[in-house]
Amino acid sequence: TLLAPRPMRRLLGVERSSGAVLFLRAMGAGLAFTAVTHHGLRGSSDPAVARTVMLANLAEDAILTVLSASALGRGTVGKMGWVLVGVFASEVALNAWLASIFAPAAAAASGEVAEGAA
């Protein structure tokens, strides 16, 4: 979507406008950023790093869910836009679940005492 937004615009039934192209390119830039971040951190065993990346993914996907749903409501994207909403919402749920798993490990690694453990 970053370099060639036209095929994605057609697939999703996105209206033909400069704003739609900007949206698709911004989405592509976000995906590229996420891929580079994940690749760079793939060897990390630090639970705090993993939790931070998951929270960043959660925030990004939550924003993209809202933007995609808004685009659907305004008629900017066609019915395939529901795929975006579903994918981003699923990623929010997955990252929230994973972050909850890594929270105790991250706290232990940083020397924090978990609530109720004192």
N, C-alpha and C positions, 0 to 999 in steps of 0.2 A: 504493500500500500504506500510505502514511502516513495519509491522511485517510479512506480507505474500504477497510479490510482485508478486509471480508467477501467481495467478488468474488474477490480474490486467494486467500483461504483456500479458497474453493470450487474455483477453478481448480486449485490445487495439491493438493487433497485434504487440507488441513491439519485436524487435529483441532480441535474446538470447545473452546477453553479460553482463559483470560485470558493464559497464557504464550504461546500461539500468536499471539494478537493483538498482544502486546507485541513478539514477534519480527518480525512483518510490519511493524509501525510503525517499529521500529528500522531495518529494512532500507530502508524508504521514506525515513527521515531520512538514512541514509547516501547514498542515491541523490540526494536533494535537495542535500546538502552537496557531493557530487562535481560535480553539474551547475553549482552556483553557482561553485565553485572553477574549473572548466574555463572557464566563461563569463568570469569575471573575469580570467583569465590568457591569454585567446585571442590577445591582441595582443603577448604577450611573445616576444622573440626570444632570451632568455637560456637557453642550454642547461642551465644548472644548475637553473633553475626548472622546466624541462620534466622533467628527470631526477628532481627531488624529487617532483613531482606523480605521475610514473609509479611511483616507489617507494611513495608513499602509497597509490596505487591497488592496487599489488601486495599490500601488507600487508592492506588492507581485503578484497580479493577472496580472499586466502588464508584469512583468518579466516572469511569467509562460506562458502567451500568446505567448511571443516571443520565449521562449524555446520550447514550443509545436509546434509552426509553423516551427521552425528550424528543429525539429525532423521529421516533416512531409516532409519537403523539402529534407532532407538527406535520407529519406526512413527508418528511425529508428523505426517509428511507422506506423501502417497500416491506413486504411481509418477511423477507429474509432477515430484516433487522431484528426480528425476534430471536434469531440464532445468536446474534451478538449479545443481546440482553441475557439470554440463557447462559452463554459461555462465561460472560463476565460475572454474572451473579453466582455461578457455580464456583468460579475461581475465588470470589470473596468468601464463600462458605468454606472452601478447602483451606485457604490461607488462614482464616480465623481458627479453624480446628487445629491446623499445624502449629500456629503460634501458641495456642493453649498448651500443646504438648511440650513445646520448647521453653515455655515460661519458667517452669520449675528448674530445668537444667541450666538456663541462663542465669537465674538467680543464684543457684548453687555455685556456678562457675565464677560469678563476680563476688561471692562472699556474702550476698544478701541473705537475710533470714526470711523464709516464706511466712506469710501471714498465718498466725495461729500456731506456728511451730515453736515459738519462744516459751 
